[in-house]
Amino acid sequence: MSRKTASAATAVDDDGPSEARQRISANLKKLRKEQGLSQEKLAEISGFHRTYVSQLERCITNISIDGLGKVAKALDVDVRELLKP
């Protein structure tokens, strides 16, 4: 059963990870592996805990804009690379 969260402007379907979160997850994992980094090493470079990086890659948790910037900097890419379809 779908749960709808309503705001004054729009309704949001809460049936799982958003398309944006799925993109970030897939791109994060792809870029990390391309650079030969473990989740632990990426976490260390970006200032996060290893389990948080794991959760991001599995679409378990959300990331803030600031956090996205930290991960992009750690991967030496523009934030847009993490949002690409």
C-alpha positions, 0 to 999 in steps of 0.5 A, spaced: 500 500 500 502 506 498 503 512 503 502 519 500 505 525 503 501 531 502 504 538 502 501 545 500 503 544 493 504 537 491 503 530 493 509 525 494 509 518 493 513 514 498 514 507 495 521 507 495 528 510 493 527 516 488 529 516 481 535 521 484 537 517 490 537 511 485 542 515 480 546 518 486 547 511 488 549 508 482 553 513 480 557 513 486 558 506 486 561 506 479 565 512 480 568 509 486 570 502 483 573 506 477 577 509 481 579 503 485 577 506 492 574 501 497 568 504 501 572 505 507 577 509 503 572 513 500 569 514 507 575 516 510 577 521 504 570 524 504 569 525 512 564 519 513 563 513 516 564 507 512 557 504 513 554 511 511 557 510 504 555 503 504 548 505 505 548 511 500 550 505 495 544 501 497 539 507 497 538 506 504 539 513 506 539 520 503 545 525 502 544 532 503 547 537 498 553 539 502 554 531 503 554 530 496 559 536 495 564 532 500 563 526 496 564 529 489 570 532 492 573 526 494 572 523 488 575 529 484 568 530 480 563 535 479 557 534 483 553 533 476 557 527 475 553 524 481 546 526 478 547 523 471 542 519 468 
